Amino acid sequence: MALVLADRVKETTTTTGTGTVTLLGASAGYQSFSAVGNANTTYYTIAGQTTSEWEVGIGTYTSSGTTLSRTTVLSSSNGGSLVTFSVGTKDVFVTYPSGRSVNVDAANTVVSVPQLSATSITNTGLTSGRVVFSTTGGLETDSANLTFSGSALAVTGTLSATGAVTFTGTTATLSGTGLGASNNILSVGNSTDSDAQLRLRPNSAERSWSIGASTLVASTLTITPSTTNGGSTFTTPVISISSTGLAVTGTLSATGTLSGGTSGTGYSFSGSAPATSLTLDSSGQLGIGEATPTQKVHAKTASTTYYLAETTGTSASAGFRMKAGASADYTLFTTQGVNQFAIYDNAAGSQRVTLDSSGNLGLGVTPSAWDASVYKALQISTNSSIASFTNGETRYSSNCFYNSSVWKYITSSQFASAYTQGAGAHTWYSAPSGTAGNAITFTQAMTLDASGNLGVGATSGFNALSGTETTVYIKNSGINVASLYLEGARKVAIFTGGAGQLAFYDITGAKELGQFDSSGNLLVGQTSTGLRNSNSLSLEPSASGAAFINHVNGSSSGNGYIFFGYNGSAIGSITQSGTTAVLYNTTSDYRLKTVTGVVTGQGARIDALKPIDYEWKEGSTSARGFLAHEFQEVYASSVSGTKDALDADGKPLYQSMQAATSEVIADLVAEIQSLRARVAQLESKP
């Protein structure tokens, strides 16, 4: 929002009281307040044409409603306060208040400025030895915390420097009181420098070095060379020291021999237990807790829980542990005697994967006693499994396992089921609940044989789709009709007919519900395309690309063709109007509205419209109307889209508009009523 002044701005108003005034348009020979601009402020004068009421102030112009709010009163006929304007016409115009003006004479010399106020300058006396400085208000003062003796500058508190601090001379020192072995002698810091706090520069021909607690690596002391000789840019530390240790970027070189390293023997590092913690022998084999490693990596601890190398003993284990944080801690191990391979979740205290001695795999469970001579199984959790039969058959099962030539329950009081595929056939089995470990008697519930025939409740002797108690079947009657019958509370059928249609038929009600005809048209409630004397719908993309919605003869006016809804409520519809027309409806119930007054400002909005003659670029058809973005500036709710909008591929997103919306009609009616009233008034005059 800006303060804007414009020449020859004058309108009138009939607003009464102390509130915002509604402007009625530019006076003859003047321009309107739109020259100030929407939401901008300006100096205004409101003066009654037939009264002595007047007011000068600062107001805010709003183009919507063409109003001027009286934000600040500078002077008025009411003693500088808001004037309660009475009935009658008032002039409203832009002014330049004398109390806010700056004037220059013919020589461009300022001769009048608004009154300024200033703070008086006082000096209570300065103390010898103290350094004089200006306060934030511009007054001179001094302080006992900053003194100069003629040879030394003394500061009590913290000395901060912006830029470089240079110490010269071979004996330059930093000193302070109370400095001891446990105190900081030199503290260097810069909250805005992301490189370092202490820099060493031998000369311009060599690289500079940065040493400090740098934001280059958080919470870390770094040593960083400059990127060029004599440069001041520092990017990559070569040494970083943190609470967890020392990190070196590049090669770490050591001069001398590592402890215990001799020719032909290798290196070892001693620990408290066992005696040799780490050994690298002359053959390049690494021992961890092992003085004489036999493998490239040979790890051993005092316990026999986890090993990377083989161990001995009747209950010894060999394993490899991987840990990444407290929650990601797993061990891969095998145990002698048990003869299994497992993955153990140390954080959860649970064995996640077990591969038993028979080659069966359990996920989250130790595999049941599967007969290894017949099956290899993957058991998931307690009851689910996938097994491979020796004849090539694969079985997916629930609550069952194969042992001693029979299927047995895994868990009591639960149903068992299985699905088998093999030799090109698929078979489904089911069984009632039983007792864990007992044999299962399965029922063959459904079979899909290798020829593609499906039997429900039948194990053989079926073709197409059939069963002993058939509720679904596909039939070919020899007349090019294939059907799918569904039987529940009602009997329905889906069939392909001799005319190439896909139809939906209500067998119980003996009527066709709908169909896709051979041309791809969707017909609902009718069997042929086009307009019909029935309550029906057809979508016909094959020919006209049209949709037909029909009402049967005798349907009442007001019956709906299409309804539109939002959030469960109706917002519009297309309904029947008599026998020859339709109505396009938008929800307009009085219960959805709060009336705030009669329409005003319609003349200005109608005048703002720009009707044009034009030709469509495609087809060169002549027409008249409006440009959508210009119409949107006056009636925003009647236009959708944004001027010059593009989609993600850079293609135009065109605006659309409806010039006959309720807001446009309301303005037209209000203006016609106003014109009729004025014409009637003129006609009544002699």
Secondary structure, 3 states (H helix, E strand, C coil): CCECCCCCEEEEECCCECCCEECCCECCCCECHHHCCCCCEEEEEEEECCCCCEEEEEEEEECCCCEEEEEEEEEECCCCCCCCECCCCEEEEECCCHHHCCEECCCCCEEECCCCCCCCCCCCCCCCCECCEECCCCCEECCCCEEECCCCEEECCCCCCCCCCCCCCCCCCCCCCCCCCCCCCCCCCCCCCCCCCEEECCCCCCEEEEEEEECCCCCEEEEEEEEEECCCCECCCCEEEECCEEEECCCCCCCCCCCCCECCCEEEEECCCCCEEEEEECCCCEEECCCCCCCCEEECCCCCCCCCCCCCCCCCEEEEEEECCCCCEEEEEEECCCCEEEEEECCCCEEEEEECCCCCEEECCCCCCCCCCCEEEEEECCCEEEEEECCCCEEEEECEEEECCEEEECCCCCCEEEEEEECCEEEEEEECCCCCCCECCCEEEEEECCCCCEEECCCCCCCCEEECCCCEEEEECCCCCEEEEEECCCEEEEEECCCCCEEEEECCCCEEEEEECCCCCEEECCCCCCCCCCCEEEEECCCCCEEEEECCCCCCCCCEEEEEEECCEEEEEEEEECCCEEEEEECCCHHHCCCCCCCCCHHHHHHHCCCEEEECCCCCCEEEECCHHHHHHHCHHHEECCCCCECCCCCECCCEECCCCHHHHHHHHHHHHHHHHHHHHHHHCC
